[in-house]
Amino acid sequence: MNILSRWQLVQRMNQHFWRKWSSEYLNRLQQRPKWCKGNVGFKEGDLVLVKPSENSDTLKWHLARILKLHPGKDNLVRVVTLKDKQGVYKRPVTKIANLPYVN
């Protein structure tokens, strides 16, 4: 097997891993009941994984920290302010997943 074929194989395996990991493991982290009550488990200061945008060519989720929760009129948090290495921005809670970690 030449170097180019080997590199292409490694790239395909890498893409396969990221697709499988994001579709199985990350979706399990992101599951919420349809009619959930109260906070969805996010707190200011939490580390979360942010889902890449649909027009992004990468499959990798990136880390961010929650700066602020934005509850709606019904007191349910639907939007959060995040900070990562690119800057500060708002995202809906459907596009982020809480990291399971122990303090």
C-alpha positions as CSV (number, residue, x, y, z in Angstrom):
1,M,0.0,0.0,0.0
2,N,1.5,3.3,-1.0
3,I,1.6,6.4,1.2
4,L,-1.3,8.2,-0.5
5,S,-3.6,5.2,-0.2
6,R,-2.6,4.8,3.4
7,W,-3.3,8.5,4.1
8,Q,-6.7,8.3,2.4
9,L,-7.6,5.2,4.5
10,V,-6.6,6.9,7.7
11,Q,-8.7,9.9,6.7
12,R,-11.8,7.7,6.0
13,M,-11.3,5.9,9.3
14,N,-11.1,9.3,11.1
15,Q,-14.3,10.6,9.5
16,H,-16.1,7.3,10.3
17,F,-15.1,7.6,13.9
18,W,-16.3,11.2,14.2
19,R,-19.6,10.5,12.5
20,K,-20.3,7.5,14.7
21,W,-19.2,9.3,17.9
22,S,-21.3,12.4,17.2
23,S,-24.4,10.4,16.1
24,E,-24.3,7.9,18.9
25,Y,-22.5,9.3,22.0
26,L,-23.2,13.0,21.6
27,N,-26.8,12.6,20.8
28,R,-27.2,10.5,23.9
29,L,-25.7,13.4,25.9
30,Q,-28.1,15.8,24.2
31,Q,-31.4,13.9,24.8
32,R,-34.1,15.8,26.6
33,P,-37.8,15.0,27.1
34,K,-40.0,16.9,24.7
35,W,-42.0,18.7,27.3
36,C,-39.3,19.2,30.0
37,K,-40.0,21.3,33.0
38,G,-37.6,23.7,34.6
39,N,-33.9,24.0,33.9
40,V,-32.4,21.5,31.5
41,G,-29.4,21.0,33.8
42,F,-27.2,23.8,32.6
43,K,-25.5,26.2,35.0
44,E,-23.4,29.3,34.5
45,G,-19.7,28.1,34.3
46,D,-20.5,24.7,32.9
47,L,-18.3,23.2,30.2
48,V,-20.4,22.1,27.2
49,L,-19.8,20.7,23.7
50,V,-21.1,22.9,20.9
51,K,-22.6,21.3,17.8
52,P,-20.9,22.5,14.6
53,S,-23.1,24.5,12.2
54,E,-24.8,22.7,9.3
55,N,-22.6,24.5,6.7
56,S,-19.4,23.5,8.5
57,D,-17.2,20.9,6.9
58,T,-16.0,19.6,10.2
59,L,-17.7,17.0,12.3
60,K,-15.9,18.0,15.5
61,W,-17.8,19.6,18.3
62,H,-15.8,22.1,20.3
63,L,-15.7,23.1,24.0
64,A,-17.2,26.2,25.4
65,R,-18.1,27.6,28.8
66,I,-21.6,28.9,29.7
67,L,-21.4,32.6,30.7
68,K,-25.2,33.3,31.0
69,L,-28.5,31.5,30.9
70,H,-31.4,33.3,29.1
71,P,-34.8,32.0,30.4
72,G,-37.9,32.7,28.3
73,K,-41.2,34.1,29.5
74,D,-42.1,30.6,30.8
75,N,-38.9,30.5,32.8
76,L,-37.4,27.7,30.7
77,V,-33.8,28.2,29.5
78,R,-33.8,28.0,25.8
79,V,-30.7,30.1,24.9
80,V,-27.3,30.4,26.6
81,T,-24.3,32.8,26.1
82,L,-21.1,30.8,25.5
83,K,-17.5,31.6,25.5
84,D,-14.9,29.6,23.6
85,K,-11.5,30.4,21.9
86,Q,-13.3,32.2,19.0
87,G,-15.2,34.6,21.2
88,V,-18.6,35.0,22.9
89,Y,-21.9,34.1,21.3
90,K,-25.4,32.8,21.9
91,R,-26.7,29.4,21.1
92,P,-29.9,27.5,21.7
93,V,-29.7,24.6,24.2
94,T,-30.6,22.2,21.4
95,K,-27.2,22.9,19.8
96,I,-25.1,22.1,23.0
97,A,-24.5,19.1,25.1
98,N,-23.5,19.1,28.8
99,L,-20.3,17.3,29.5
100,P,-20.6,14.5,32.1
101,Y,-17.8,15.3,34.6
102,V,-17.4,15.1,38.4
103,N,-16.2,18.1,40.4
